[in-house]
Amino acid sequence: MNSIAKALTLTIGVFSAAFTSQAQNGPRVAGQITQTGNKPAEFATVTLLKAKDSSLVKGAVADINGKYEFEQVKQGRYLVAAVAMGMNKAYSKAFEVGTTPVMVPAVSLETASKSLKAIDVTARKPFIEQRADKMVVNVESSITAAGGNAMEVLEKSPTINVDKDGNISMKGKAGVVIMIDGKQTNMSSQEIAELLKSMPASNLDQVELIANPSAKYDAAGNAGIINLKLKKNQNYGTNGNITLGGSYGIWPRWNGGLNLNHRNAKFNLFGSYNYSHREQQQDIGLFRSMTDKNQYREYDQLTRMHQQSNYHGGKIGADYFVAKGHTIGVMVDLAIRDRNNPGLATTNIGNGSRIDSILYTNTTNNSNWKRGAYNLNYRGILDSTGKELNIDLDYARNSNKDNADIFAMTRDAAGKGLFGSDTSRNNQPSNIEIQTAKIDYVHPLKNQAKLEAGVKVSFVKTDNNARFDSLKRNIWILDENRSNHFVYKENINAAYINFNKQFKKVGIQLGLRGEQTHITGTSESAKNGTSSVIKNDSTYFNLFPSVAVSYNLNKSNTLGFTYSRRIQRPSYEDLNPFEFYLDRYTKEAGNPNLRPQYSNNFEITHTFKEFIITSIGYSHTKDMMTRILEADVDKATGDTSVLRYKYQNVAKSDNFNLNISVPLPITKWWTSFTTVSVAYNMFETVVNNNPVKLSAAGFFGRTQQTFTLSKDISAEATFFYVSPQVSEEGLFRMKSMCSLDLGLQKKVLKGKGTLKLNITDVLRTNYFRGTFDNAGRYNSVYSKWDAQQVRLAFTYRFGNTQVKAARNRQTGLEAEQNRVKQGGN
C-alpha cells in the first residue's frame, strides 16, 4: 500500500502546486510528449520543475496528441518531467522562462525498466491500457493465456463474454466484428470461433476493443470491433520467434508457430506459419417437454461428441519502399482446416412417469475448409503536412466440403427390441468469392484538425449446394424435401467522411457513412420431380452517423461520449433455407427472409487518472438476429415433436450496461486488474405465433492478480463469474458460470526464451445451462466441454530485436468475410 500512499501524496502535491500558481503572472510554456516511433504519448502525466532543486511547480496531463501547456509561469529556469503507464520517466533539458511564450523540445518516453534490489528488471506492459478511443489488452502480459489460443485470450479480456457456441459479445451486446491487423476476417460467428480456437495465443501482441467505431470503419457490427494485432518486428535486420505449446484435458492439443521478418532500406519481407491440432470432448444435454393432442411427452437427449481438427495457416507479404513516404505492398493469407466430429446421441422418450422408447443416433461429420486471401496495397504520404492516400485491392475465396452420415434407430425401453431404423447422408459443398476495392484519404487542416474520406466497393457471390439422400432397401434415394441449391449475390457501395478536431481540452470526431446494398438470392429445390425456384431481389440505402467527444476536465478526470449507428447483415449461409437434421427430432434451419438488424449505440466514459475507467452505455436494436428454438412439423410424417433451431429476427432489443475497470498496483511485486460489467437486457419477439417478452439484469466480473516472485519468475491467477441472465443467443434464461485459472512463468536462455505453465478451469465450473419456455413447450439445454486443461508453452525469440514493424494494413475485406461460415464449430 506504500505505493498508493506515494501516488496520493504526489497527486495532492500536483493539485496544490497547480492551485497556488494560478495567481502568478507570466508567459505560457508548452510542448509535446512522444513515445517509440515518434507517436504521441496519449494522456501522459507532465510536471514543471525548478531546475535548481527539481521542486514541483505545476502539473498537467497531455491530450490525445501528447501536447501539454502550463499557463502563467514566473520568470526563472525550469525543466519538464513526463511519465506514462509502462514507460520510464523522462526529462527535458533545462530552459529559461522570460516574458515570451516558451516551446519546449519534444520529450520522448521509452519502455519502462526499474531497479529492484540492484537487479535490472524490464517492466512488462500493463495487461490493460485505456486509450482515447479504445481499450488495449497486452497479451504477452498474461501468463494464463500461454499455450492457449486466441479465443481464450478474448475470454479473459474486459467487457468480453464468449458463450457456449463461441459467440462473442462486448458489454453485453452481440454482433461484434473481428479484425486481424486492421483487416476484417469476414467470417460468421461459428467460423470465427473455429479460427480463433486454432490460432495460438503466442501469435498475438495486442487486442484492441473499440466499442463505438468511427465512420471510417464498415457499418457492420452492432457491438463494436475487436482488432487482433499480431506480433511484428521493429528495425533493420532479421528476427523472428518460434512457439511450441501443448495441453491435456480429456484429450490432447498442441500447436506451433514460426514468425519471420527481414527489413532493409528498400524492402520489408514478412511471413508466418501456424499449426494446431485440437481434440475436445463436448457433452450436450437437451431436455424438452410438450403437450400435443392432450398427450404429455418428454424427450431427454444426451449427445457426446469427440471433435478433432488440424489447422494450417500461413501468411507471406512484402513492402517495397518506392520513395520517401511511398510504399507498395502485397499480402497472401492461406489457411486449411480438416475437421472430424463424430457424435453419439441417446434420447429417452416417455410421458414423464415411464420411458416408452429410446432413440439412438450415430453421426459422423467431416469437413475440409480452405481459404485464400490476396491483397495489393499502396500507402503514400503526399506532402510534409501529412496528407495521406491508401489504396487496397482484395480478392478472397473460401471453399468448404462438408459431409455427414446419420444412422438412427429406435428401441424399446429396455434398449433391446428394435422399432425401426433409418440411414441418411448429406453432402454440402460451398464456395464464396469476395472482391473489394477501397480508397482512403487523410487531409490535415489547421489548428489540430483532420479530414478523412474514402470509398469502397465490394462484390460477393456464394454458392451452396446441399444434397440429402436416404438409404432405402440398400439404394440411396434423393431426399427432395431437404436438398437445396442456394446462390446469393451481393454488391455494397460505400462512402464516408470523418472530421477530427482537437481543442485545448476538447476533442471532437464527427463522421457520416453511406452504404447502398443490392442483393439477389436464388433457392432451387426439386420436389415431386419438378424444379422449384425462389428468388429474392432487393436494394436498400442507409446512412450511419458517428460522434465522439472527449473532454479533459482536469489533470485527473477525462470524460468521453460516443454515438454510432450500426448494421448487422445475415451471414450468407443463414439465408440458405435448407434444413440440417441433428437427429429425427432436432434440426437446424436457415431463413431466406432474415432482415438486417440495425442498432443505435450510446456510451459515456469517465477516466480517473488513467486508473479507474467507468462507462455507461445504451443500445437499441431493431430486428435483432438470433437462433431460437421453435416447434416444427416433419414434412414427411406429420410428426409434431420436431424441434427446430432457426435464425429469426427479434422485433426489438434494448441493452443498458455499466462497466468499471480498475488496474491497481498493490505492491512492487503484486499488481491487479479487475473489471466489472452490469447489463440489463430486454427482448420482444414472436415465436410459434406466441409473443415473447424477456428481460433480466446480468453481472459479469473478472479479476487478474499478477505476482513478480523474482527477476525471472512470475505467477498469475484469473477468476471470472457470469451471473444468471437472458442470453442474446437463443434467448435462454441461463444459469451462472465461473472459472479459475492459474499460471506460472519463467524466463530462460538469457531472457530470449519463456516457459509458461498454467491450469485452466481449476474448479470445473465453466459450462453452460439454460432454459427456454414458449407455447407450452419447455426446453432445457446443458453444454459442457473439457475446459480444465494443463498447458505448457515455450517461446524463443531470435535475431535483431529492434527490427521495425511491418505495416499494419486495414485491407478492403472488412465486412464481407465476417459473414462466411466454415462448415460448423
C-alpha positions in Angstrom: 0.0 0.0 0.0 3.0 2.3 0.3 3.0 2.8 -3.5 -0.7 4.0 -3.3 0.2 6.4 -0.5 3.1 7.8 -2.5 0.8 8.3 -5.5 -1.8 10.1 -3.4 0.9 12.3 -1.9 2.2 13.2 -5.4 -1.4 13.9 -6.6 -2.1 16.3 -3.7 1.2 18.0 -4.3 0.4 18.4 -8.0 -3.1 19.8 -7.2 -1.6 22.2 -4.5 1.1 23.5 -6.8 -1.3 23.9 -9.7 -3.7 25.8 -7.5 -1.2 28.1 -5.8 0.3 29.0 -9.2 -3.0 30.3 -10.6 -2.4 33.7 -9.2 1.0 34.0 -10.7 1.5 36.1 -13.8 3.8 35.0 -16.7 4.0 33.5 -20.1 2.9 30.1 -21.4 5.1 27.0 -21.5 4.0 24.3 -24.0 5.4 21.1 -25.7 4.7 17.6 -26.7 5.4 14.1 -25.1 6.1 11.3 -27.6 6.9 7.6 -27.4 8.7 5.0 -29.6 8.1 5.6 -33.3 7.5 9.3 -32.8 3.9 8.6 -31.8 2.2 10.9 -29.3 2.1 9.6 -25.7 -1.6 10.0 -25.1 -2.6 11.5 -21.6 1.0 11.3 -20.2 1.5 13.0 -16.8 3.7 16.1 -17.2 5.2 18.2 -14.3 7.1 21.5 -14.4 10.1 21.5 -12.1 12.5 24.2 -10.9 15.9 23.5 -12.5 17.7 24.4 -9.3 16.3 21.7 -7.0 13.7 19.8 -9.1 10.9 21.1 -6.8 7.4 20.8 -8.2 5.8 24.0 -9.7 2.9 22.8 -11.8 1.3 19.6 -13.1 -0.7 18.7 -16.3 -2.0 15.8 -18.3 -1.1 15.7 -22.0 -4.0 15.5 -24.5 -4.6 12.7 -27.1 -1.8 14.2 -29.3 0.6 14.2 -26.4 0.5 18.0 -26.2 0.5 20.0 -22.9 0.8 23.5 -21.6 1.4 25.5 -18.4 -0.1 28.9 -18.1 1.3 32.0 -16.2 4.8 30.7 -15.5 7.0 33.0 -13.5 10.4 34.0 -14.9 13.2 31.5 -14.0 15.0 28.4 -15.0 12.9 25.2 -15.3 12.7 21.7 -16.7 9.8 19.4 -17.7 9.4 15.7 -16.5 6.9 13.3 -18.1 5.8 9.7 -17.4 3.1 7.4 -18.7 2.0 3.9 -17.7 4.5 1.2 -18.7 7.2 3.8 -19.6 10.3 5.3 -18.0 10.1 8.8 -16.6 11.9 11.3 -18.9 13.2 14.9 -18.5 13.7 17.8 -20.9 16.8 20.0 -20.9 16.7 23.0 -18.6 15.3 26.1 -20.2 14.8 29.8 -19.3 11.4 31.5 -19.0 11.3 35.2 -19.6 8.5 37.4 -20.8 7.6 35.5 -24.0 6.0 32.0 -24.5 8.3 29.0 -24.5 8.0 25.9 -26.7 9.9 23.0 -25.1 11.5 20.4 -27.4 9.6 17.1 -27.5 10.3 14.7 -24.6 10.4 11.1 -25.7 9.4 8.2 -23.4 10.8 4.7 -23.6 9.5 1.3 -22.3 10.0 1.3 -18.5 12.7 -0.5 -16.7 13.3 -0.3 -13.0 15.9 -1.4 -10.4 14.8 -4.0 -7.8 17.4 -4.6 -5.2 20.2 -3.7 -7.6 18.9 -6.2 -10.2 17.8 -4.8 -13.5 14.2 -5.9 -14.3 12.5 -4.9 -17.5 9.0 -3.8 -16.7 6.2 -5.6 -18.5 3.4 -3.6 -20.2 0.2 -3.4 -18.1 -2.3 -6.2 -19.0 -4.9 -3.5 -19.8 -4.4 0.0 -21.2 -7.3 2.6 -21.7 -6.7 4.9 -24.6 -8.9 7.7 -26.0 -10.9 5.6 -28.4 -10.3 2.0 -27.3 -9.2 -0.4 -24.6 -6.0 -2.4 -25.3 -5.1 -5.8 -23.9 -1.4 -6.6 -24.0 -1.5 -10.4 -24.5 2.2 -11.0 -23.6 1.5 -9.8 -20.1 -0.9 -12.6 -19.4 0.6 -15.9 -18.1 -2.6 -17.8 -18.1 -3.1 -17.2 -21.8 0.1 -19.0 -22.6 -0.2 -22.3 -24.5 -3.8 -21.4 -25.2 -5.5 -19.9 -28.2 -6.8 -16.5 -29.3 -10.4 -17.4 -28.2 -9.2 -18.0 -24.7 -7.4 -14.6 -24.7 -10.7 -13.0 -25.6 -12.4 -14.9 -22.8 -10.0 -13.2 -20.4 -10.4 -9.7 -21.8 -12.5 -7.0 -20.1 -16.2 -6.5 -21.1 -15.9 -9.6 -23.4 -18.0 -12.7 -23.0 -17.9 -15.9 -25.0 -21.0 -18.2 -24.9 -21.3 -22.0 -25.2 -21.3 -21.8 -29.1 -18.3 -19.4 -29.4 -20.5 -16.3 -30.0 -18.6 -13.2 -28.8 -20.3 -10.3 -27.1 -18.9 -7.0 -25.8 -20.5 -5.1 -22.9 -23.5 -7.5 -23.1 -24.1 -6.9 -26.8 -23.7 -9.5 -29.6 -22.7 -8.6 -33.2 -19.0 -7.9 -32.6 -16.8 -7.5 -35.8 -13.5 -9.3 -35.6 -10.5 -7.8 -37.4 -6.9 -9.1 -37.6 -4.2 -6.4 -38.1 -6.9 -4.0 -39.2 -8.3 -6.4 -41.7 -11.8 -7.8 -41.1 -11.9 -11.6 -41.0 -15.3 -11.6 -42.8 -16.5 -14.8 -41.2 -19.6 -15.9 -39.4 -19.6 -16.4 -35.6 -19.2 -20.2 -36.0 -16.2 -19.7 -38.4 -14.7 -17.0 -36.2 -14.9 -19.4 -33.2 -13.0 -22.1 -35.1 -10.4 -19.8 -36.4 -9.7 -18.2 -33.0 -9.6 -21.6 -31.3 -6.9 -22.7 -33.9 -4.8 -19.5 -33.6 -2.1 -19.8 -30.9 -2.2 -17.1 -28.2 1.5 -16.6 -28.7 0.9 -15.1 -32.1 -1.0 -12.2 -30.6 0.6 -8.9 -29.5 -2.4 -6.9 -28.6 -6.2 -7.0 -28.6 -8.0 -3.7 -29.3 -11.5 -3.3 -28.0 -13.4 -0.5 -29.9 -16.9 -0.1 -28.6 -18.1 2.7 -31.0 -16.1 2.8 -34.2 -16.0 5.9 -36.4 -17.5 6.2 -39.9 -14.1 5.2 -41.3 -15.0 1.6 -40.5 -17.6 -0.5 -42.2 -21.0 -0.1 -40.6 -21.3 -3.8 -39.9 -21.3 -4.9 -36.3 -23.7 -3.8 -33.6 -21.4 -4.2 -30.6 -18.2 -2.6 -32.0 -14.9 -4.0 -33.2 -12.2 -6.3 -31.8 -8.9 -5.9 -33.6 -6.3 -8.6 -33.0 -2.8 -7.3 -33.6 -0.3 -10.0 -34.5 3.3 -9.8 -33.3 5.5 -7.7 -35.5 9.2 -6.8 -35.5 11.0 -3.4 -35.3 14.3 -2.0 -37.2 16.8 -3.0 -40.0 17.8 -6.7 -39.9 16.2 -10.1 -39.4 14.4 -11.5 -36.5 11.6 -13.9 -35.5 10.2 -16.2 -32.9 9.3 -19.8 -32.5 6.4 -21.0 -30.3 5.5 -24.5 -29.1 2.6 -25.4 -26.9 0.8 -28.4 -25.6 -2.1 -29.1 -23.3 -4.1 -32.0 -22.0 -7.6 -32.2 -20.7 -9.7 -35.2 -21.6 -7.9 -35.2 -25.0 -4.6 -33.7 -26.1 -4.0 -30.5 -28.0 -0.8 -29.0 -29.4 0.3 -26.1 -31.6 3.4 -24.4 -33.0 4.3 -21.4 -35.0 7.1 -19.5 -36.7 7.2 -15.8 -37.4 10.0 -14.2 -39.5 10.7 -10.6 -40.6 13.5 -9.1 -42.7 13.9 -5.4 -43.3 16.4 -3.2 -45.2 16.3 0.3 -46.7 14.1 -0.8 -49.7 12.2 -3.9 -48.7 10.4 -5.4 -45.7 9.6 -9.2 -46.1 7.5 -11.0 -43.5 5.9 -14.3 -43.1 4.4 -16.7 -40.6 3.2 -20.3 -40.3 1.0 -21.8 -37.7 -0.2 -25.3 -37.0 -2.6 -26.6 -34.4 -4.1 -30.0 -33.5 -7.2 -29.8 -31.3 -9.2 -32.6 -29.7 -12.1 -31.8 -27.5 -15.0 -33.7 -25.9 -18.3 -31.9 -25.7 -21.5 -33.1 -23.9 -24.8 -31.5 -24.9 -27.9 -32.3 -23.0 -31.3 -31.2 -24.3 -34.5 -31.9 -22.3 -37.9 -30.9 -23.7 -41.5 -31.4 -22.7 -44.7 -30.7 -24.6 -48.4 -31.4 -24.7 -49.8 -32.3 -28.1 -53.3 -33.5 -28.7 -53.8 -33.7 -24.9 -50.8 -36.1 -24.6 -47.8 -35.1 -22.5 -44.4 -36.2 -23.8 -40.8 -35.8 -22.6 -37.6 -36.1 -24.7 -34.4 -36.4 -22.7 -31.4 -36.3 -25.0 -27.6 -36.5 -24.3 -25.1 -36.2 -27.1 -21.4 -36.8 -26.7 -19.0 -35.5 -29.4 -15.3 -36.0 -29.9 -14.2 -33.1 -32.0 -10.9 -33.3 -33.8 -9.3 -30.7 -36.2 -6.0 -29.9 -37.8 -5.3 -26.4 -38.9 -2.5 -25.0 -41.1 -2.3 -21.2 -41.6 0.3 -19.2 -43.4 0.9 -15.5 -44.4 3.5 -14.0 -46.5 3.9 -10.4 -47.6 6.3 -7.7 -48.8 6.5 -3.9 -48.7 8.6 -2.1 -51.2 9.6 1.5 -50.2 9.4 3.2 -53.7 10.4 6.6 -52.3 10.3 8.5 -49.1 6.7 8.3 -47.9 5.5 5.9 -50.7 5.1 2.2 -50.2 3.6 -0.6 -52.3 2.7 -3.9 -50.5 1.4 -7.4 -51.3 0.0 -10.0 -48.8 -1.1 -13.6 -49.3 -3.0 -15.3 -46.5 -3.7 -19.0 -46.8 -5.4 -21.5 -44.4 -6.7 -25.0 -44.5 -8.6 -27.0 -41.9 -9.7 -30.6 -41.7 -12.4 -31.4 -39.1 -13.9 -34.7 -37.9 -16.7 -34.6 -35.4 -18.3 -37.9 -34.6 -21.2 -38.0 -32.2 -23.4 -40.4 -30.3 -26.8 -39.3 -29.0 -29.3 -41.1 -26.8 -32.8 -39.8 -26.4 -35.2 -41.3 -23.8 -38.8 -40.7 -24.8 -41.7 -41.1 -22.4 -44.7 -39.5 -20.7 -42.9 -38.4 -17.5 -43.7 -41.4 -15.4 -42.1 -44.0 -17.7 -39.9 -44.4 -20.8 -41.6 -45.7 -23.9 -38.7 -45.9 -26.3 -35.1 -44.9 -26.8 -33.7 -43.2 -29.9 -30.0 -43.9 -30.7 -28.4 -41.6 -33.2 -24.8 -42.1 -34.5 -23.4 -39.3 -36.6 -20.1 -38.6 -38.4 -19.4 -35.1 -39.7 -16.3 -34.3 -41.8 -15.3 -31.1 -43.4 -12.4 -29.7 -45.4 -12.2 -25.9 -45.4 -9.8 -23.8 -47.4 -9.3 -20.0 -47.6 -7.1 -17.8 -49.7 -7.0 -14.0 -49.4 -4.8 -11.8 -51.6 -4.1 -8.1 -51.1 -2.4 -5.4 -53.1 -1.9 -2.1 -51.4 -0.4 1.4 -51.7 0.3 4.0 -49.0 1.5 7.4 -49.8 2.5 10.4 -47.7 1.8 13.1 -50.2 3.5 16.1 -48.6 5.1 17.4 -45.4 1.7 18.4 -43.9 0.7 14.8 -43.6 -1.7 14.3 -46.5 -2.1 10.5 -46.9 -3.6 8.2 -49.5 -4.2 4.5 -49.0 -5.5 2.1 -51.7 -6.4 -1.6 -51.2 -7.4 -4.2 -53.8 -8.6 -7.6 -52.3 -9.7 -11.0 -53.5 -10.7 -13.9 -51.3 -12.1 -17.3 -51.9 -13.5 -19.7 -49.3 -14.4 -23.3 -50.1 -15.8 -25.9 -47.9 -16.7 -29.6 -48.4 -19.0 -30.8 -45.6 -20.2 -34.4 -45.4 -22.3 -36.2 -42.8 -23.7 -39.7 -42.3 -26.5 -40.2 -39.8 -27.7 -43.6 -38.6 -30.7 -43.7 -36.2 -32.7 -46.5 -34.6 -35.4 -46.7 -32.0 -35.6 -49.5 -29.4 -37.9 -50.3 -26.5 -37.4 -49.0 -23.0 -35.0 -51.9 -22.2 -32.9 -51.0 -25.2 -33.5 -54.3 -26.9 -36.5 -54.6 -29.2 -36.0 -52.7 -32.5 -38.9 -50.5 -33.5 -37.3 -49.1 -36.6 -34.1 -47.5 -38.1 -33.1 -45.2 -40.9 -29.9 -44.0 -42.5 -29.2 -40.8 -44.3 -26.3 -38.8 -45.6 -25.6 -35.3 -46.9 -23.1 -33.5 -49.0 -22.8 -29.7 -48.8 -20.1 -28.2 -50.9 -20.0 -24.4 -50.8 -17.9 -21.6 -52.4 -17.7 -18.0 -51.5 -15.9 -15.4 -53.6 -15.3 -11.8 -52.4 -13.8 -8.9 -54.3 -13.3 -5.4 -52.8 -11.6 -2.2 -53.7 -11.2 0.8 -51.3 -9.5 4.2 -51.2 -8.9 6.2 -48.0 -7.6 9.8 -47.9 -6.4 11.9 -44.9 -6.2 15.6 -45.2 -4.7 17.6 -42.2 -6.3 21.0 -41.5 -5.1 23.9 -39.5 -5.2 24.1 -35.7 -5.0 20.3 -35.0 -7.9 19.4 -37.3 -8.1 16.5 -39.7 -10.4 15.4 -42.5 -10.7 11.8 -43.6 -12.7 10.5 -46.6 -13.0 7.2 -48.6 -15.0 5.0 -50.8 -15.4 1.2 -51.0 -17.0 -1.2 -53.5 -17.5 -5.0 -52.7 -18.9 -7.9 -54.7 -19.8 -11.2 -53.1 -21.1 -14.5 -54.6 -21.9 -17.6 -52.6 -22.9 -21.0 -54.0 -24.2 -23.6 -51.6 -25.5 -27.0 -52.9 -26.9 -29.2 -50.2 -27.9 -32.8 -51.2 -29.5 -35.2 -48.8 -30.0 -38.9 -49.5 -31.9 -41.6 -47.6 -31.0 -45.3 -47.7 -34.0 -47.3 -48.9 -33.5 -51.1 -49.5 -29.8 -50.6 -49.9 -30.3 -47.9 -52.5 -29.5 -44.2 -51.9 -32.6 -42.1 -52.8 -32.5 -38.3 -53.1 -34.4 -36.6 -50.3 -36.2 -33.8 -52.2 -37.6 -32.2 -49.0 -34.1 -31.3 -47.6 -31.9 -30.9 -50.7 -31.5 -27.3 -52.0 -29.2 -25.3 -54.2 -28.8 -21.7 -52.9 -26.9 -18.9 -54.8 -26.5 -15.5 -53.2 -25.1 -12.3 -54.8 -24.4 -9.0 -53.0 -23.0 -5.7 -54.0 -22.2 -2.9 -51.5 -21.1 0.6 -52.4 -20.0 2.8 -49.6 -18.5 6.3 -49.0 -17.6 8.1 -45.8 -16.3 11.4 -44.4 -14.8 11.9 -41.0 -13.7 15.1 -39.3 -11.4 15.4 -36.2 -10.6 18.5 -34.2 -8.6 18.9 -31.0 -9.3 22.0 -29.0 -7.5 22.9 -25.8 -9.4 20.5 -23.6 -12.0 19.1 -26.0 -11.6 16.6 -28.8 -14.3 16.1 -31.4 -14.8 13.5 -34.1 -17.8 13.6 -36.5 -18.5 11.1 -39.2 -21.1 10.0 -41.7 -21.1 6.8 -43.8 -23.5 5.9 -46.6 -23.9 2.3 -47.8 -26.0 1.1 -50.7 -26.7 -2.6 -50.8 -28.1 -4.7 -53.6 -28.7 -8.5 -53.0 -30.1 -11.4 -55.1 -30.8 -14.8 -53.5 -31.9 -17.8 -55.6 -33.0 -21.0 -53.9 -33.7 -24.1 -56.1 -35.1 -27.4 -54.9 -36.6 -30.4 -56.5 -39.9 -31.7 -55.3 -42.1 -34.3 -57.0 -39.7 -34.4 -59.9 -40.1 -30.7 -60.7 -37.8 -27.8 -60.1 -38.9 -25.0 -57.7 -37.0 -21.7 -57.8 -37.4 -18.9 -55.2 -35.7 -15.6 -56.0 -35.4 -12.6 -53.7 -34.1 -9.4 -55.1 -33.8 -6.1 -53.1 -31.9 -2.9 -52.9 -31.6 -0.5 -49.9 -29.6 2.5 -48.8 -28.6 3.6 -45.3 -26.8 6.4 -43.5 -24.6 5.7 -40.5 -23.6 8.8 -38.4 -21.0 8.6 -35.6 -20.0 11.1 -33.0 -17.1 11.1 -30.4 -16.3 13.8 -27.9 -13.6 13.8 -25.2 -13.2 16.5 -22.6 -10.3 16.8 -20.1 -11.9 18.2 -17.0 -8.6 18.5 -15.2 -5.4 16.6 -14.7 -7.2 13.6 -13.1 -10.6 13.4 -14.9 -11.4 12.8 -18.6 -15.0 12.5 -19.9 -16.0 10.9 -23.3 -19.2 10.5 -25.3 -19.7 8.3 -28.3 -22.6 7.5 -30.6 -22.8 5.4 -33.7 -25.5 3.7 -35.8 -24.6 0.2 -37.0 -25.9 -2.6 -39.2 -25.5 -6.4 -38.9 -26.3 -8.3 -42.1 -27.1 -12.0 -42.1 -24.3 -14.5 -42.8 -24.6 -15.9 -46.3 -25.3 -19.5 -45.1 -28.0 -18.3 -42.6 -30.0 -17.0 -45.5 -30.0 -20.5 -47.1 -33.4 -22.2 -46.5 -32.1 -25.8 -46.3 -32.6 -27.8 -43.1 -30.0 -29.9 -41.4 -31.2 -32.7 -39.1 -29.2 -33.4 -36.0 -31.5 -36.4 -35.3 -35.0 -37.4 -36.0 -36.5 -34.8 -33.7 -33.9 -32.0 -33.8 -32.8 -29.9 -36.7 -31.2 -26.6 -37.7 -32.6 -24.4 -40.5 -31.7 -21.3 -42.5 -34.0 -18.4 -43.2 -34.1 -16.6 -46.6 -36.4 -14.0 -45.0 -33.8 -12.8 -42.5 -33.6 -9.0 -42.4 -30.5 -6.9 -41.4 -30.5 -5.7 -37.8 -29.9 -2.0 -37.0 -28.7 -0.6 -33.7 -28.2 2.9 -32.2 -25.4 2.8 -29.6 -24.6 5.5 -27.0 -21.8 5.5 -24.4 -20.4 7.9 -21.8 -17.0 7.2 -20.3 -15.1 8.6 -17.4 -11.4 8.0 -16.8 -9.8 8.9 -13.4 -6.0 9.4 -13.6 -5.9 6.6 -16.2 -6.7 4.4 -13.2 -10.4 3.8 -12.8 -12.3 3.6 -16.1 -16.1 3.8 -16.0 -18.6 3.6 -18.9 -22.4 3.7 -19.1 -23.9 2.6 -22.4 -27.3 2.1 -24.0 -28.1 0.3 -27.3 -31.4 -0.1 -29.1 -31.5 -2.8 -31.8 -34.3 -3.4 -34.3 -34.8 -6.8 -35.9 -32.0 -8.4 -33.9 -31.0 -11.7 -35.4 -30.6 -14.8 -33.1 -31.2 -18.5 -33.3 -34.4 -19.5 -31.4 -35.8 -22.9 -30.6 -39.3 -23.4 -32.1 -41.8 -26.2 -32.7 -42.0 -27.7 -36.2 -43.7 -30.5 -38.1 -41.9 -33.3 -40.0 -42.9 -32.7 -43.7 -42.8 -36.4 -44.5 -44.5 -38.0 -41.4 -46.5 -35.1 -39.9 -44.8 -35.6 -36.5 -45.2 -32.5 -34.4 -42.5 -33.5 -31.9 -39.8 -31.9 -34.0 -37.7 -29.0 -32.6 -36.1 -26.5 -35.0 -33.2 -24.2 -34.1 -33.6 -21.4 -36.6 -32.2 -17.8 -37.1 -35.0 -15.3 -36.7 -35.5 -11.5 -36.3 -36.3 -10.4 -32.8 -38.6 -7.4 -33.1 -36.6 -5.3 -30.8 -33.9 -5.4 -28.1 -32.7 -2.9 -25.5 -29.4 -3.1 -23.6 -28.2 -1.0 -20.7 -24.7 -1.5 -19.4 -22.4 -0.2 -16.7 -18.7 -1.1 -16.9 -15.8 -0.4 -14.4 -12.2 -1.3 -14.9 -9.6 -0.8 -12.2 -5.8 -1.5 -12.7 -4.3 -1.5 -9.2 -0.6 -1.7 -8.3 -0.9 -3.1 -4.8 2.8 -3.5 -4.0 6.1 -3.6 -6.1 5.6 -7.3 -6.6 1.8 -7.6 -6.8 -0.5 -5.9 -9.4 -4.2 -6.4 -10.0 -6.7 -5.7 -12.8 -10.4 -6.1 -12.1 -13.3 -5.4 -14.5 -17.0 -5.4 -13.6 -19.9 -5.2 -16.0 -23.6 -5.0 -15.2 -26.1 -5.2 -18.0 -29.9 -5.1 -18.3 -31.4 -6.7 -21.5 -35.0 -6.6 -22.8 -36.3 -8.6 -25.8 -39.6 -8.7 -27.6 -40.5 -11.1 -30.4 -43.0 -13.7 -31.6 -42.2 -17.5 -31.6 -44.8 -20.0 -32.9 -47.3 -17.2 -33.1 -46.9 -16.5 -29.4 -45.5 -13.2 -28.1 -42.2 -13.5 -26.1 -41.1 -10.8 -23.7 -38.0 -11.4 -21.7 -35.9 -9.1 -19.5 -33.2 -9.6 -16.9 -30.2 -8.0 -15.4 -26.8 -9.7 -15.5 -23.4 -9.4 -13.9 -20.0 -10.2 -15.2 -16.8 -9.8 -13.3 -13.1 -10.8 -13.9 -10.1 -10.2 -11.8 -6.5 -10.9 -12.7 -3.7 -11.0 -10.0 -0.1 -10.9 -11.1 2.8 -11.6 -8.8 6.5 -10.9 -9.5 8.3 -13.6 -7.5 11.9 -12.9 -8.7 13.8 -11.4 -11.7 12.8 -14.4 -13.9 9.7 -15.9 -12.3 6.2 -14.6 -12.0 2.7 -16.0 -11.3 -0.9 -15.2 -12.2 -4.4 -16.0 -11.0 -7.5 -15.2 -13.0 -11.1 -15.6 -12.0 -14.4 -14.7 -13.8 -18.0 -15.0 -12.9 -21.2 -14.7 -15.0 -24.5 -14.3 -13.2 -27.8 -15.8 -14.3 -29.3 -13.7 -17.1 -31.0 -13.8 -20.5 -28.5 -14.6 -23.3 -28.9 -12.9 -26.7 -28.1 -16.2 -28.4 -31.3 -18.3 -28.2 -32.9 -16.0 -25.6 -32.1 -18.7 -22.9 -32.5 -17.9 -19.2 -29.0 -19.0 -18.4 -27.6 -20.0 -15.0 -24.3 -18.8 -13.6 -20.9 -19.7 -14.9 -17.4 -19.2 -13.4 -13.8 -20.3 -13.8 -10.4 -20.0 -12.0 -7.1 -20.2 -14.0 -3.6 -20.3 -12.5 -0.3 -19.7 -14.3 3.5 -19.7 -13.7 6.1 -18.1 -16.0 9.9 -18.3 -16.1 12.4 -16.6 -18.4 15.2 -18.8 -19.7 18.1 -18.7 -22.2 19.2 -15.3 -21.0 15.8 -13.8 -21.5 15.3 -14.9 -25.1 13.1 -17.8 -24.1 10.0 -18.0 -21.9 8.4 -21.1 -20.3 4.8 -20.8 -19.2 2.8 -23.4 -17.2 -0.9 -22.9 -16.4 -4.0 -24.8 -15.4 -7.4 -23.7 -16.7 -10.8 -24.1 -15.1 -9.4 -25.4 -11.8 -12.8 -25.7 -10.2 -14.5 -27.4 -13.2 -17.3 -24.8 -13.2 -17.1 -23.4 -16.7 -20.1 -24.9 -18.5 -23.5 -23.6 -19.8 -27.0 -24.3 -18.6 -30.1 -22.5 -19.8 -33.9 -22.8 -20.4 -36.4 -21.5 -22.9 -40.2 -21.8 -22.4 -42.7 -20.9 -25.1 -46.1 -22.1 -26.4 -46.5 -24.9 -23.9 -43.0 -26.3 -24.7 -40.3 -26.3 -22.1 -36.6 -26.7 -23.3 -33.6 -27.1 -21.1 -30.0 -27.0 -22.6 -26.8 -28.2 -21.0 -23.4 -27.9 -22.7 -20.1 -28.9 -21.1 -16.6 -29.2 -22.7 -13.2 -30.2 -21.4 -12.3 -26.7 -20.2 -10.0 -28.0 -17.5 -6.5 -28.4 -19.0 -2.9 -28.4 -18.1 -0.8 -26.4 -20.5 2.9 -25.9 -21.2 4.2 -23.3 -23.7 7.7 -22.3 -24.8 8.6 -19.2 -26.9 12.1 -18.4 -28.2 13.0 -15.0 -29.8 16.0 -14.7 -32.1 17.7 -12.2 -34.4 17.8 -8.5 -34.2 15.1 -7.5 -31.6 15.0 -3.9 -32.9 13.6 -4.6 -36.4 10.9 -2.1 -37.4 7.3 -3.3 -37.7 5.7 -4.4 -41.0 2.9 -2.1 -41.9 -0.4 -2.7 -40.2 -2.8 -2.7 -43.1 -6.5 -2.4 -42.9 -7.4 -4.0 -46.2 -10.7 -3.9 -48.1 -12.0 -7.2 -46.7 -13.6 -5.6 -43.7 -17.3 -6.6 -43.7 -17.7 -9.5 -46.1 -15.5 -12.3 -44.8 -17.0 -12.0 -41.4 -20.2 -13.4 -42.7 -18.6 -16.6 -44.1 -19.1 -19.9 -42.3 -16.5 -22.6 -42.0 -18.9 -25.5 -42.1 -19.6 -25.7 -38.4 -17.9 -25.3 -35.0 
